[in-house]
Amino acid sequence: MGGNQNDVEAYATAAQKTKHALGADSWLLAYRQKMEDWQFLTADQEGPIGLEASYLKPLLELVKGNTQTFDGPGGNWAVAIAVAIGKKEDPSAILALGRTEQRFTQNESSCLKGIAELLEPIIEARQTRSRDENLRAISEKALRRNEERLRTFFEESRDMIYMANANDVVASINNAGLRLFGTTDRFEVLGRPFSRWVYSPEDRKHFLEKIQLDGFVVDHEIILTRMDETKLHCVETAQAVKDRDGQIIEIQGIIRDISERIAMERNIWAMNIELAEANERLKSTHKRMVQQEKLASIGQLAAGVAHEINNPLGFLKSNHTTLHSFLATLHEAWSKACALDPEGHEHIAADLDLDYVFNEIDSLVAESDDGFGRIMAIVKNLRSFARIDDHEPLGPYDLEKGLESTLVMARNEIKYVAEVETGFCGVPKVQAVGGSINQVLLNILVNAAQAIASQKRGSLGRILVRTAVNEGRVICEIEDDGPGVPDDIKDRLFDPFFTTKPAGKGTGLGLSLSYDIIVNRHQGSLTVADSTLGGALFKIELPVNLEYEASTG
C-alpha cells in the first residue's frame, strides 16, 4: 500500500464502514509501506503513523486466531478480531476490529474475511500503482540527477562540447567552446555554420566526408580561427547521430586546444636543431683545435729542421758558388793555354777527354744549382709553416682581384689541361695578408690542374671559381672535374707532410700551409667536399672584419 492521501482516505473509509457493518467499537488498519516498514491508521488519527515492531507480532497472532484480545495503538480491546489481506503468512495489510465486551460471532468473522477478500484486489491494485509511482519517482529523481550531472559536465568541461545539425550548423555549445572561439555571447555562435571558425574549408569538408562514411572521427587535427582572427591548433573527436536511412541528423563533437602542446613541440624541435647545430660546431671546433695542435707541434719541429738545414745549406751554397767560380777560372786558363800551344794541349785533352769533363762539370753545376734551389724552397716552406717569416701586417684585400692575378700566375700550369670559368659577385674587401691568401689560391688552383692532368684525358677539363657573401664572411669556391678526393683521406688532407702525389712530386706542406693561413691566421675556414662536376670542391671563408692580432697568431 502507498502513502498517497487519496489512498489513505479510501482505506480509512473502508475500515470505518466495516466497523459499522459488524458493530465494532474501534478499528485499526495496518499496511506494509515497504518490505519491513509498516504503518497503521485508526479512527482517531488524521494520517498514517509508523507501526512499531512490538505491535506487529500481536496483530499476526490475532490473525492466526491464537488470541482474541489486543492491546495496541488502537486501544485496549477486550475482544478483538483481525484478518489478513493478501497472504496469511506474509500479508500486505491487516484489518482489526475491537469491542469492549461482546465476542465476535462466527458469522461476523466470516463476513470480515469476505470483506477482506473484496478489499484485497483493490488494495493490491493500489499497492501496485503506489509501487509504480514510487519507482517512477525514483527514476525521475535519478534522471534529474543524471541530467544535472550531464549539464555540469557539459558546462564545466575544459574542452569544447558542441552539437551541430545535419547541415553542420551549431545548435548547442558549452562555455569552453565560447572561450575557445573568443566570445561570451552564445548567440554569436548558435545558428552559424561550424566551418565559420575552421581555418581551412577543405579540412572541414574532409572531416564531414569522413564522419558521413565512418560515423565517427577520432583525434582529427584542425586549426580554428577565433573571433579576433588568432589561430588555435586543436584536435577533435566526434560522432554522428543517424536516422534509419543512414542520414546524419546531428554531429556531436569534443574539441581540445593543443596550441600549447604544439608550441612546446616546436620549441623542443627548435632546441633539438640548435643542439644538433651546436654539436656540429663543437665537433668542427674540436677538429680544428686538434688540427691546430698538430700544426703547432709540427711547426716547432719544422722551425728546428729549417734552422738545422739552413745553417749548413748556407755555407754549402757559398762553397758551391765559389767552386763554380774557380772552375770557370780553370776553364778560362785551359782555353788560353790551348791558344798558346794548340797541338800539345789538344793531345792532352784527347788523352784525358777534357771536353767531356768540362761539359759534365757544367751539367753537374747546373743540377747542383737546381738541387740547392729545391732545398732552399723546402726550407722557405718550413720557415713559413713555422711562421718564422710572418711579419706582414693585415690590410684591405680584394679577393676577386687576388683571384684574377693568381689565375694569371697559374696560367701556364692550367692552360694545357683545363678551362677556367669564373663567377664573381662583387664581394667586399676583407682584412687579410694579401700575399698569403694569394699563396693559398695558387696552391689550390695548381693542385686542381695537376689532378686533372693526372687523368691524361684527351680533352680539357673544367675548373670553376666562384665568390659569394654570407653573414659577414666572403666565400671562394674552387671546384674541378678531376678525380676528386677519396672519403677515407679527406680528414688527413690538411695534415703536414701528407700528399697524394708520387714521390718527389710534392712535399705535403702546401695544403697544411693553406689551412694554417686561412684558419689560424685569418680566423676563416678551409674545407673540402665532393664537386658536382665529379672532382673536388675547396671552399674558403674569410671574415670581412678581422682583428689585427689574428695575423700574428
HELIX and SHEET records of a PDB file:
HELIX    1   1 GLN A    5  LEU A   22  1                                  18    
HELIX    2   2 ALA A   53  LYS A   64  1                                  12    
HELIX    3   3 GLN A  106  GLU A  156  1                                  51    
HELIX    4   4 ASN A  175  PHE A  181  1                                   7    
HELIX    5   5 ARG A  186  GLU A  188  5                                   3    
HELIX    6   6 PHE A  194  TRP A  197  5                                   4    
HELIX    7   7 PRO A  201  ASP A  214  1                                  14    
HELIX    8   8 SER A  259  LEU A  340  1                                  82    
HELIX    9   9 PRO A  342  LEU A  352  1                                  11    
HELIX   10  10 LEU A  354  PHE A  385  1                                  32    
HELIX   11  11 LEU A  399  MET A  409  1                                  11    
HELIX   12  12 ARG A  411  ILE A  414  1                                   4    
HELIX   13  13 GLY A  434  ALA A  453  1                                  20    
HELIX   14  14 ASP A  487  ARG A  492  5                                   6    
HELIX   15  15 GLY A  510  TYR A  515  1                                   6    
HELIX   16  16 ASP A  516  ARG A  521  3                                   6    
HELIX   17  17 TYR A  548  THR A  552  5                                   5    
SHEET    1   A 5 ILE A  49  GLY A  50  0                                        
SHEET    2   A 5 TRP A  38  THR A  42 -1                                        
SHEET    3   A 5 SER A  26  ARG A  32 -1                                        
SHEET    4   A 5 PRO A  91  ARG A  99 -1                                        
SHEET    5   A 5 VAL A  79  GLY A  86 -1                                        
SHEET    1   B 2 PHE A  70  GLY A  72  0                                        
SHEET    2   B 2 GLY A  75  TRP A  77 -1                                        
SHEET    1   C 5 VAL A 170  ILE A 173  0                                        
SHEET    2   C 5 MET A 160  ASN A 165 -1                                        
SHEET    3   C 5 ILE A 248  ASP A 257 -1                                        
SHEET    4   C 5 LYS A 231  LYS A 242 -1                                        
SHEET    5   C 5 PHE A 216  THR A 225 -1                                        
SHEET    1   D 2 GLY A 395  TYR A 397  0                                        
SHEET    2   D 2 VAL A 430  ALA A 432 -1                                        
SHEET    1   E 5 ALA A 418  GLY A 423  0                                        
SHEET    2   E 5 GLY A 461  ASN A 470  1                                        
SHEET    3   E 5 ARG A 473  ASP A 480 -1                                        
SHEET    4   E 5 ALA A 536  PRO A 543 -1                                        
SHEET    5   E 5 SER A 525  ASP A 530 -1                                        
END                                                                             
